[in-house]
Amino acid sequence: MITCAPEQVQHLPLPPLPLPASGATRRRLLAVGVIGPGRVGTALLEQLRAAQPRLLRTLGLDLRLCGVVASKRMWLDCDDAELNSRHGGAQIWRPNDLDAFAAHVRGNDGRHALLIDCSASDEVASHYSRWLAAGLHVVTPNKLAGSGPLDRWQAIRAACAEGARFRCEATVCAGLPVVQTLRDLLDTGDELLAAEGMFSGTLAWLCNRHDGQLPFSALVREAHALGYTEPDPRDDLSGLDVARKLVILAREAGWPLSLEEVDLQSLVPAPMAALSREAFFERLDELDAPMAAALTAAREAGGVLRHVAKLDREGRASVRLQVLPASHPFAHTRLTDNVVQFRTRRYCDNPLLVQGPGAGPEVTAAGVFADLLRIAESLAVHA
Ligand SMILES: NC(=O)c1ccc[n+]([C@@H]2O[C@H](COP(=O)([O-])OP(=O)(O)OC[C@H]3O[C@@H](n4cnc5c(N)ncnc54)[C@H](OP(=O)(O)O)[C@@H]3O)[C@@H](O)[C@H]2O)c1
């Protein structure tokens, strides 16, 4: 017989978990170098510095920030100990040299070392496979490796076979657990059938607000003024960034998709693509008629207009405006929310959904940080 405990029973607090030994047996040192101290990189540096004492105390993880490199300059902790301690970090700089930076972080004492690329640089991404082959772990929110040339991506995967790890959670929907969720599904034996999502907060906001009250161009101007768009809104409206995220997800699922294979509908008419930014803004109202027509068509079909990226296991990939039924989960997203829906063998009738804010330096940095911690968890303790 099962009996319920009476409500007034006092719950005794659980005994505290044994703290990890702080001695050498459990302590792991991880040397870290940050590439790209921009918006995300700066937020990450703040998060790392704030978490260092806690991670050492609770996990025995000794994170050592060894250097920072920007596009022109780099700062290494070895440069001047006295200056460094006086200024709370490296203050003197030398010219950017990515390989010298990587060698400095790696050291020559066999320690665990990790590089975090918070740039949007293709040049930096082209170094990953070499760094991984040399035993450095790499974490990044930079989409250019995951969505760039397929042979470069394959070289990165091959380099990981030597033991170093590459993680890129924040490349898709920033801090939302999208890549990790997909990996967990696949690692536990599930099979991806299709993925569908709204991967652009800007386009989600524009679609949510585009109800016919204001012309589409007015909404683009408003989004620009609010800082929701890139400095040049065509970078959002072209859908290219969304296509990159779709390619990253496809490759994570083991499907060798290339960016050129994505059926990409740009919301920027071809003649406006080559204009200067100022001229583009002057002619912005040329977007109004096609967008108004798309809205009318959606309404006549009893649906809503959304900007959707789609992928299936037959290798079809598309990024375009779509009419969705009003009952579709993507019809009810909030403001700039990103959303992704995985249809798998296990989550077949009722797909698995991840939804929430998909941009911003702090949440992106937190996604990068979480990747770092997953790698750190797997590190062996050096005797
Ligand atoms: N911001 C977001 O909400 C968000 C969301 C998801 C993903 N991401 C991705 O995160 C990355 C960073 O975004 P962000 O907004 O922080 O960009 P950002 O503010 O423009 O910062 C980029 C940084 O990269 C550095 N950099 C450029 N080329 C470099 C090179 N060759 N070597 C070393 N450093 C180099 C720049 O150096 P200088 O300072 O010298 O110019 C700058 O510090 C991008 O890949 C972006 O797509 C961003």
The ligand as a MOL file (V3000), in Angstrom:
LIG
                    3D

  0  0  0     0  0            999 V3000
M  V30 BEGIN CTAB
M  V30 COUNTS 48 52 0 0 0
M  V30 BEGIN ATOM
M  V30 1 N 26.0960 40.2030 -30.8880 0
M  V30 2 C 25.2460 39.1760 -30.8270 0
M  V30 3 O 24.1350 39.2750 -30.2820 0
M  V30 4 C 25.6370 37.8470 -31.4290 0
M  V30 5 C 24.7250 36.7600 -31.3580 0
M  V30 6 C 25.1230 35.5070 -31.8650 0
M  V30 7 C 26.3670 35.3810 -32.4570 0
M  V30 8 N 27.2030 36.4720 -32.5450 0 CHG=1
M  V30 9 C 28.4900 36.2990 -33.1810 0
M  V30 10 O 29.5060 36.6000 -32.2160 0
M  V30 11 C 30.6330 37.1440 -32.8770 0
M  V30 12 C 30.9890 38.4700 -32.2160 0
M  V30 13 O 29.9220 39.3760 -32.3620 0
M  V30 14 P 30.0430 40.8570 -31.7480 0
M  V30 15 O 28.6880 41.4200 -31.8410 0
M  V30 16 O 30.7270 40.8000 -30.4220 0 CHG=-1
M  V30 17 O 31.0330 41.5380 -32.8290 0
M  V30 18 P 31.9350 42.8470 -32.6530 0
M  V30 19 O 31.4410 43.6860 -31.5240 0
M  V30 20 O 32.0510 43.4370 -34.0160 0
M  V30 21 O 33.3770 42.2950 -32.2110 0
M  V30 22 C 34.2170 41.5950 -33.0810 0
M  V30 23 C 35.6000 41.5120 -32.4580 0
M  V30 24 O 36.4080 40.6770 -33.3050 0
M  V30 25 C 37.6740 41.2770 -33.4300 0
M  V30 26 N 38.3380 40.8050 -34.6330 0
M  V30 27 C 38.0020 41.0000 -35.9320 0
M  V30 28 N 38.9050 40.4170 -36.7540 0
M  V30 29 C 39.8220 39.8310 -35.9540 0
M  V30 30 C 41.0090 39.0940 -36.1920 0
M  V30 31 N 41.4460 38.8200 -37.4320 0
M  V30 32 N 41.7280 38.6520 -35.1300 0
M  V30 33 C 41.3310 38.9160 -33.8810 0
M  V30 34 N 40.2100 39.6160 -33.5760 0
M  V30 35 C 39.4710 40.0710 -34.6070 0
M  V30 36 C 37.3870 42.7620 -33.4510 0
M  V30 37 O 38.5730 43.4600 -33.1520 0
M  V30 38 P 38.6400 45.0830 -33.1560 0
M  V30 39 O 38.0770 45.4670 -31.8200 0
M  V30 40 O 40.1020 45.3850 -33.2680 0
M  V30 41 O 37.8480 45.5380 -34.3300 0
M  V30 42 C 36.3190 42.8530 -32.3370 0
M  V30 43 O 36.9480 42.9390 -31.0810 0
M  V30 44 C 30.2590 37.2600 -34.3560 0
M  V30 45 O 30.7500 36.1460 -35.0510 0
M  V30 46 C 28.7430 37.2470 -34.3270 0
M  V30 47 O 28.1630 36.7570 -35.5230 0
M  V30 48 C 26.8740 37.6780 -32.0420 0
M  V30 END ATOM
M  V30 BEGIN BOND
M  V30 1 1 1 2
M  V30 2 2 2 3
M  V30 3 1 2 4
M  V30 4 1 4 5
M  V30 5 2 4 48
M  V30 6 2 5 6
M  V30 7 1 6 7
M  V30 8 2 7 8
M  V30 9 1 8 9
M  V30 10 1 8 48
M  V30 11 1 9 10
M  V30 12 1 9 46
M  V30 13 1 10 11
M  V30 14 1 11 12
M  V30 15 1 11 44
M  V30 16 1 12 13
M  V30 17 1 13 14
M  V30 18 2 14 15
M  V30 19 1 14 16
M  V30 20 1 14 17
M  V30 21 1 17 18
M  V30 22 2 18 19
M  V30 23 1 18 20
M  V30 24 1 18 21
M  V30 25 1 21 22
M  V30 26 1 22 23
M  V30 27 1 23 24
M  V30 28 1 23 42
M  V30 29 1 24 25
M  V30 30 1 25 26
M  V30 31 1 25 36
M  V30 32 1 26 27
M  V30 33 1 26 35
M  V30 34 2 27 28
M  V30 35 1 28 29
M  V30 36 1 29 30
M  V30 37 2 29 35
M  V30 38 1 30 31
M  V30 39 2 30 32
M  V30 40 1 32 33
M  V30 41 2 33 34
M  V30 42 1 34 35
M  V30 43 1 36 37
M  V30 44 1 36 42
M  V30 45 1 37 38
M  V30 46 2 38 39
M  V30 47 1 38 40
M  V30 48 1 38 41
M  V30 49 1 42 43
M  V30 50 1 44 45
M  V30 51 1 44 46
M  V30 52 1 46 47
M  V30 END BOND
M  V30 END CTAB
M  END
